Amino acid sequence: MLTVLAAAPLAVRAADKDSKDSKDAKTYLLTTCVVSGEKLGEMGKPYTFTHDGREVQLCCKNCLKDFNKEPAKYIKKIEEAEAKAKK
């Protein structure tokens, strides 16, 4: 129980850092979930988070598990789609 109490302030600091980073994060420009390919908003409000200074939106929180297994793969997909959209 002491471990939980000792870790609580760290969790708050991590959340504060994430919310601060989200203000400066590169905006997610895609209209689909990078993991499932589902259109954002069809399954309710998208799950939005910041990963390495980049906003990521998923169709649902369940896709986060797959994203976390291979984040570089999905970030690459986002970057490729953004580059294609610029053309």
C-alpha positions as CSV (number, residue, x, y, z in Angstrom):
1,M,0.0,0.0,0.0
2,L,2.9,2.3,0.7
3,T,4.1,1.8,-2.9
4,V,0.8,3.0,-4.2
5,L,0.8,6.1,-2.0
6,A,4.4,6.8,-3.0
7,A,3.8,6.4,-6.7
8,A,0.7,8.6,-6.7
9,P,2.6,11.9,-6.9
10,L,4.7,10.6,-9.7
11,A,1.5,9.6,-11.7
12,V,0.2,13.2,-11.2
13,R,3.5,14.6,-12.5
14,A,3.4,12.3,-15.5
15,A,-0.2,13.4,-16.3
16,D,0.8,17.1,-15.9
17,K,3.7,16.6,-18.3
18,D,1.5,14.8,-20.8
19,S,-1.1,17.6,-20.7
20,K,1.6,20.2,-21.1
21,D,3.1,18.3,-24.0
22,S,-0.3,18.0,-25.6
23,K,-0.6,21.8,-25.9
24,D,2.6,21.8,-28.0
25,A,1.9,18.5,-29.8
26,K,1.8,18.3,-33.6
27,T,-1.9,18.0,-34.6
28,Y,-3.3,14.7,-35.8
29,L,-4.5,15.4,-39.3
30,L,-6.0,12.0,-40.3
31,T,-9.7,11.2,-40.2
32,T,-9.2,7.5,-39.5
33,C,-7.6,5.5,-36.7
34,V,-4.1,4.7,-37.5
35,V,-4.4,1.3,-36.0
36,S,-7.7,0.0,-37.2
37,G,-8.4,2.2,-40.1
38,E,-11.9,3.0,-38.8
39,K,-13.3,6.5,-39.4
40,L,-12.8,8.6,-36.2
41,G,-16.1,9.3,-34.4
42,E,-18.0,6.2,-35.6
43,M,-17.3,4.4,-32.3
44,G,-17.9,7.5,-30.1
45,K,-15.4,10.1,-29.2
46,P,-11.8,9.2,-30.4
47,Y,-9.2,8.3,-27.8
48,T,-6.6,11.1,-28.0
49,F,-3.2,11.2,-26.5
50,T,0.3,12.6,-27.0
51,H,3.2,10.4,-28.1
52,D,6.7,12.0,-28.4
53,G,5.3,15.4,-29.1
54,R,2.7,14.3,-31.6
55,E,-1.1,14.1,-31.0
56,V,-2.5,10.7,-31.9
57,Q,-6.2,9.8,-32.2
58,L,-7.5,6.3,-32.1
59,C,-11.1,5.1,-32.7
60,C,-11.2,3.6,-29.2
61,K,-8.9,3.0,-26.2
62,N,-8.7,-0.7,-27.1
63,C,-6.4,0.3,-30.1
64,L,-3.9,1.7,-27.6
65,K,-2.6,-1.7,-26.8
66,D,-1.7,-2.4,-30.4
67,F,-0.3,1.1,-30.8
68,N,2.0,0.6,-27.8
69,K,3.3,-2.7,-29.2
70,E,4.7,-1.0,-32.3
71,P,4.5,2.8,-31.9
72,A,7.2,3.5,-34.6
73,K,5.1,1.6,-37.1
74,Y,2.0,3.7,-36.5
75,I,3.9,7.0,-36.3
76,K,5.5,6.2,-39.7
77,K,2.0,5.6,-41.1
78,I,0.9,9.0,-39.8
79,E,3.9,10.7,-41.3
80,E,3.4,9.0,-44.6
81,A,-0.2,10.0,-44.8
82,E,0.7,13.6,-43.8
83,A,3.4,13.8,-46.5
84,K,0.9,12.4,-49.1
85,A,-1.7,15.0,-48.1
86,K,0.8,17.8,-48.6
87,K,1.3,16.9,-52.3
